[in-house]
Amino acid sequence: MNISVAKTEAIASEVWFDSHMMHVRLLDGREISVPIEWFPKLRSAAEEQRKKWRLIGKGIGIHWEDIDEDISIASLLTA
């Protein structure tokens, strides 16, 4: 018996923060939440700097120009 599983790439659509966590919504409806503590640049950034994110690579990563930080969605799923 052969079972085929389609592997899809996790693509981000939205990013937001609360006082301790970064939350990422994926196009497939999943949400990932990770501690800001894991990312020293984000932890040290002002709230306005955290809000200035943009998706890179068609949503496979997140970039913050002001603090020179890039995070891949794949790395959040394997953490």
Secondary structure, DSSP 8 states (H G I E B T S, - for coil): -----------EEEEEE-SSEEEEEETTS-EEEEEGGG-HHHHHS-HHHHH-EEEEGGGTEEEETTTTEEEEHHHHHH-
